[in-house]
Amino acid sequence: MELKVLATRGAVRAALVIGLLGGLLSSVAHAATIDTEARQAILMDADTGTVLFAKNADQHMPTSSMSKVMTMYMVFDRLKNGKLSLEDSLPVSRRAWELGGAKTEGSTMYLPLGANVKVEDLIRGVLVQSGNDATIVLAEGLGGTEEAFCRNMTKRAHDMGMKDSNFTNAAGLPDANHYSTAHDLAILAIHTIHDFPEYYHYFSELEFTYNKIKQGNRNPLLYRNMGVDGLKTGHTEAGGYGLIASAKRGDRRLVLVINGLTSMQSRADEPARILEWGFHEFDDYALFKAGETVDTLPVSLGTADTVPVVIPDALKITLTAEQRRAMKVAVVTQLPLAAPVAKGATVATLKVTAPDLQTLEIPLRAANDVPRLGLFGRMGAGLHRMIFGS
């Protein structure tokens, strides 16, 4: 097996983007270090799926109102496929009215019992005002019952790769069987951003007035000039103070999930500090475009002496500057390739290594067919090797 080094220190000629929504890359870059007082946390690059920092990221935890992002994912999906309209109205049931704040503690949109409320108002009531009542109204409207809605919600979460999540209510009210992880909620945030760009703006609205009651968005980072445009806060006595946040600067987007903080002030300061660290210490490097030729490999006994090999998907990786300088990119294959070679066949592997980075191995495919030489052609090639060598 021959290994061809394409790029070493400071000589990388291009990069790679894994198809994010087909499955997160989930490589880990831990060359730089940071810590947090939070019980659970994860910082991810939204485009490459690279984990920049993690603390108890796969530990089950109460999600409080952060699980409303999953509820809204289900709502946005209905809107996108045309089964729901922003102008549709849904009724406020007694159950939604009572559990949503009339007879219990918690955030509320102050919906009147029996009212019919527009879906768009309910969305703002959930995402700006964090209304438990609005969340339950949407769940009942889409699922018939909140219980049925949550079964569908949990299944959809599992289908997205959120394997450590279980939702028993739509609003994130305390329940021992209602849980997720920081990692799962980060996956949810990335999917929400990528799947529903036309609805994502609701997460960044600063205030909403309903029934003559104005409430401000509880996400403290929206009020700081740092590129944050979502997603959702949460708080319960068991879970502490938490936040799903996303920030975009230039072409880069980071997603942070943090939970178990002890105060609203720490929920404002800790996420800001970690996001700043992530933008400062790491950068994205585009290595190859989708379908780009990575190398040209020799072919034995073929109608052509060589075949170009291409990378099927674009490749982008997230690294520190130190990792970038030490990165190595190589093509690994058995040379020469034996004809016939079929277009699209995997004929080599692109191998990317860097300090403290999980090795990336990406299949490379033949760009075109190379048929095998006929009998006389093979005889001529054999004679040529006998006389001149390989």
Secondary structure, DSSP 8 states (H G I E B T S, - for coil): -EEEEEE-TT---------GGGS----BB-SS----SSSEEEEEETTT--EEEEESTTS-B--GGGGHHHHHHHHHHHHHTTSS-TT-EEE--HHHHIIIIISS-S------TT-EEEHHHHHHHHHTT--HHHHHHHHHHHHSSHHHHHHHHHHHHHHTT-TT-B-SSSS----TT-BB-HHHHHHHHHHHHHH-TTTGGGGG--EEEETTEEEE---GGGGSSS-EEEEEEEEETTTEEEEEEEEEETTEEEEEEEEEESSHHHHHHHHHHHHHHHHHHEEEEEEE-TT-EEEEEEEESBSSSEEEEE-SS-EEEEEEHHHHHH-EEEEEE-SSEES-B-TT-EEEEEEEE-TTB--EEEEEEESS-B-B--HHHHHHHHHHHHHH--
